[in-house]
Amino acid sequence: MRRIALVGLVLLAATAAVAAASTGGLPNIGTPSMKAQPVYKGYYDHHIDTYLITDVSSKSQAKATHINYSPELKGVKGLPEQYFVRGRAAHGQLTVFGSEPGESDYNPLWEEVWVTWKKGVKPVLLGEDDQIDALEKKGRLTETDAHIVLNAPILKVGKSG
């Protein structure tokens, strides 16, 4: 009788594990706890998304921002771009994403691109990647691939205008 009960319990546990896996749940990840994490804001198509920064392929950036240094990230290619204005910037300027969740090319890993306004050009608020590319073609700013990969998943997509 004990053996039948033990076999029954094993079968029940196995069935529960298969059910959890088949519904897309992760087995044995533990109980979540709520913890405050710094979040940031950035533009995508002129609306504001909220994101988290966890890892970066630059040792100096990791140290300066108190996040994880991950040199292996540098080898990841074909990522969407995240634009950072360096130097002069319009009031309220934030980072600009080249994609967001729901887009076919979204990835929480980003290729950092530094944007710099050319001398004599008055900075305007940049809110989308197409705007940045158009201004570069007009000779108003420059884009520089920083050769840095940032792990910065977007947590909340803002509302479009």
Backbone hydrogen bonds in HBPLUS format (Angstrom, degrees):
<---DONOR---> <-ACCEPTOR-->    atom                        ^
c    i                          cat <-CA-CA->   ^        H-A-AA   ^      H-
h    n   atom  resd res      DA  || num        DHA   H-A  angle D-A-AA Bond
n    s   type  num  typ     dist DA aas  dist angle  dist       angle   num
A0005-ALA N   A0001-MET O   3.02 MM   4  6.33 158.2  2.07 150.0 155.8     1
A0006-LEU N   A0002-ARG O   2.85 MM   4  6.09 156.6  1.91 150.2 156.8     2
A0007-VAL N   A0003-ARG O   2.90 MM   4  6.09 164.0  1.93 150.0 154.4     3
A0008-GLY N   A0004-ILE O   2.87 MM   4  6.01 153.3  1.94 142.6 150.8     4
A0009-LEU N   A0005-ALA O   2.92 MM   4  6.20 152.1  2.00 145.7 152.5     5
A0010-VAL N   A0006-LEU O   2.94 MM   4  6.22 160.2  1.98 152.1 157.5     6
A0011-LEU N   A0007-VAL O   2.91 MM   4  6.12 162.3  1.94 151.1 155.9     7
A0012-LEU N   A0008-GLY O   2.90 MM   4  6.09 153.9  1.97 144.4 152.1     8
A0013-ALA N   A0009-LEU O   2.90 MM   4  6.14 161.2  1.93 150.9 155.4     9
A0014-ALA N   A0010-VAL O   2.91 MM   4  6.10 161.0  1.95 150.8 156.4    10
A0015-THR N   A0011-LEU O   2.87 MM   4  6.02 157.2  1.92 147.1 153.5    11
A0016-ALA N   A0012-LEU O   2.97 MM   4  6.19 156.0  2.02 147.1 153.4    12
A0017-ALA N   A0013-ALA O   2.97 MM   4  6.21 155.9  2.03 148.1 154.5    13
A0018-VAL N   A0014-ALA O   2.95 MM   4  6.18 161.0  1.99 150.8 155.7    14
A0019-ALA N   A0015-THR O   2.88 MM   4  6.05 157.7  1.93 146.9 153.6    15
A0020-ALA N   A0016-ALA O   2.91 MM   4  6.11 158.9  1.96 147.5 153.0    16
A0021-ALA N   A0017-ALA O   2.98 MM   4  6.19 162.6  2.02 148.2 152.9    17
A0022-SER N   A0018-VAL O   2.84 MM   4  5.96 155.0  1.90 149.2 156.5    18
A0023-THR N   A0019-ALA O   3.12 MM   4  6.24 133.2  2.35 142.3 152.3    19
A0025-GLY N   A0020-ALA O   3.05 MM   5  5.28 131.1  2.30 173.5 162.8    20
A0024-GLY N   A0021-ALA O   3.24 MM   3  5.39 162.7  2.27 107.1 110.6    21
A0040-TYR N   A0051-TYR O   2.77 MM  11  5.27 165.5  1.79 155.0 160.1    22
A0051-TYR N   A0040-TYR O   2.84 MM  11  5.27 160.9  1.87 142.2 148.4    23
A0042-GLY N   A0049-ASP O   2.97 MM   7  5.41 150.4  2.05 149.6 155.2    24
A0049-ASP N   A0042-GLY O   2.75 MM   7  5.41 165.9  1.77 169.6 171.0    25
A0043-TYR N   A0095-THR O   2.82 MM  52  6.22 161.3  1.85 160.0 156.0    26
A0097-PHE N   A0043-TYR O   2.77 MM  54  6.08 169.7  1.78 176.9 176.1    27
A0044-TYR N   A0047-HIS O   2.90 MM   3  5.54 150.4  1.98 156.4 165.1    28
A0047-HIS N   A0044-TYR O   3.05 MM   3  5.54 164.6  2.07 120.4 125.3    29
A0046-HIS N   A0127-GLY O   2.86 MM  81  4.45 167.5  1.87 136.5 132.2    30
A0050-THR N   A0156-LYS O   2.85 MM 106  5.04 162.3  1.88 148.1 154.1    31
A0155-LEU N   A0050-THR O   2.71 MM 105  5.61 145.2  1.83 142.6 154.7    32
A0156-LYS N   A0050-THR O   3.23 MM 106  5.04 161.1  2.26 136.7 137.5    33
A0052-LEU N   A0153-PRO O   3.10 MM 101  5.75 157.5  2.15 155.8 160.8    34
A0054-THR N   A0151-ASN O   2.95 MM  97  5.74 174.4  1.96 171.8 173.0    35
A0068-ASN N   A0054-THR O   3.10 MM  14  6.21 152.5  2.18 155.5 149.0    36
A0151-ASN N   A0055-ASP O   2.80 MM  96  5.01 178.0  1.80 148.1 147.6    37
A0056-VAL N   A0068-ASN O   2.95 MM  12  6.41 142.7  2.09 159.1 170.1    38
A0070-SER N   A0056-VAL O   2.87 MM  14  5.68 169.8  1.88 146.0 147.5    39
A0057-SER N   A0149-VAL O   2.92 MM  92  5.36 146.8  2.03 152.1 161.3    40
A0062-ALA N   A0058-SER O   2.94 MM   4  6.13 158.8  1.99 150.0 156.3    41
A0063-LYS N   A0059-LYS O   3.03 MM   4  6.25 159.8  2.07 147.8 152.6    42
A0064-ALA N   A0060-SER O   2.96 MM   4  6.13 163.0  1.99 146.8 151.8    43
A0065-THR N   A0061-GLN O   2.91 MM   4  5.98 150.4  2.00 149.8 156.7    44
A0066-HIS N   A0062-ALA O   2.85 MM   4  5.60 113.8  2.30 138.7 152.2    45
A0067-ILE N   A0062-ALA O   3.08 MM   5  4.94 154.8  2.15 133.8 140.5    46
A0073-LEU N   A0070-SER O   3.10 MM   3  5.82 155.5  2.16 120.2 126.2    47
A0074-LYS N   A0071-PRO O   3.19 MM   3  5.80 147.8  2.30 114.2 121.1    48
A0075-GLY N   A0072-GLU O   3.22 MM   3  5.85 154.6  2.29 116.2 121.7    49
A0076-VAL N   A0073-LEU O   2.98 MM   3  5.57 168.8  2.00 123.1 126.8    50
A0111-GLU N   A0080-PRO O   2.94 MM  31  6.17 166.6  1.96 154.8 159.3    51
A0098-GLY N   A0081-GLU O   2.78 MM  17  5.10 127.1  2.06 168.7 174.4    52
A0082-GLN N   A0111-GLU O   3.02 MM  29  6.04 158.4  2.07 145.8 145.7    53
A0113-VAL N   A0082-GLN O   2.89 MM  31  5.96 155.3  1.95 158.9 155.9    54
A0083-TYR N   A0096-VAL O   2.73 MM  13  4.97 166.7  1.75 156.2 156.9    55
A0096-VAL N   A0083-TYR O   2.98 MM  13  4.97 155.6  2.04 137.6 144.6    56
A0084-PHE N   A0113-VAL O   2.84 MM  29  6.21 155.9  1.90 163.2 170.0    57
A0115-VAL N   A0084-PHE O   2.81 MM  31  5.82 166.1  1.83 142.7 145.4    58
A0086-ARG N   A0115-VAL O   2.80 MM  29  5.95 165.3  1.82 165.6 166.5    59
A0093-GLN N   A0090-ALA O   3.13 MM   3  5.61 145.0  2.26 142.9 138.5    60
A0103-GLU N   A0100-GLU O   3.02 MM   3  5.80 160.3  2.06 149.1 152.6    61
A0106-TYR N   A0103-GLU O   3.21 MM   3  5.38 169.2  2.23 112.7 114.0    62
A0152-ALA N   A0108-PRO O   2.81 MM  44  5.43 150.2  1.90 177.6 167.4    63
A0110-TRP N   A0150-LEU O   2.79 MM  40  5.13 151.7  1.87 145.5 155.3    64
A0150-LEU N   A0110-TRP O   2.89 MM  40  5.13 158.0  1.94 145.1 152.1    65
A0112-GLU N   A0148-ILE O   2.91 MM  36  5.51 178.1  1.91 168.1 168.7    66
A0146-ALA N   A0112-GLU O   3.04 MM  34  5.56 165.1  2.06 144.8 147.9    67
A0114-TRP N   A0144-THR O   2.82 MM  30  5.07 165.0  1.84 153.5 150.9    68
A0144-THR N   A0114-TRP O   2.81 MM  30  5.07 148.3  1.91 144.2 154.3    69
A0116-THR N   A0142-THR O   2.98 MM  26  5.30 156.8  2.04 146.9 153.7    70
A0142-THR N   A0116-THR O   2.83 MM  26  5.30 156.2  1.89 148.7 156.5    71
A0118-LYS N   A0140-ARG O   3.03 MM  22  5.66 174.3  2.03 141.2 139.9    72
A0121-VAL N   A0118-LYS O   3.12 MM   3  5.69 158.5  2.17 138.8 139.2    73
A0132-ILE N   A0128-GLU O   3.25 MM   4  6.64 153.9  2.32 147.4 154.6    74
A0133-ASP N   A0129-ASP O   2.97 MM   4  6.27 164.3  2.00 155.9 159.4    75
A0134-ALA N   A0130-ASP O   2.95 MM   4  6.13 156.3  2.01 145.2 151.6    76
A0135-LEU N   A0131-GLN O   3.00 MM   4  6.21 158.4  2.05 148.9 154.4    77
A0136-GLU N   A0132-ILE O   2.97 MM   4  6.20 145.5  2.09 146.7 156.6    78
A0137-LYS N   A0133-ASP O   3.02 MM   4  6.30 156.9  2.08 146.2 152.0    79
A0138-LYS N   A0134-ALA O   3.09 MM   4  6.37 139.1  2.26 139.6 150.5    80
A0140-ARG N   A0135-LEU O   2.97 MM   5  5.45 158.4  2.02 169.0 162.4    81
A0139-GLY N   A0136-GLU O   2.91 MM   3  5.04 155.3  1.97 105.6 113.5    82
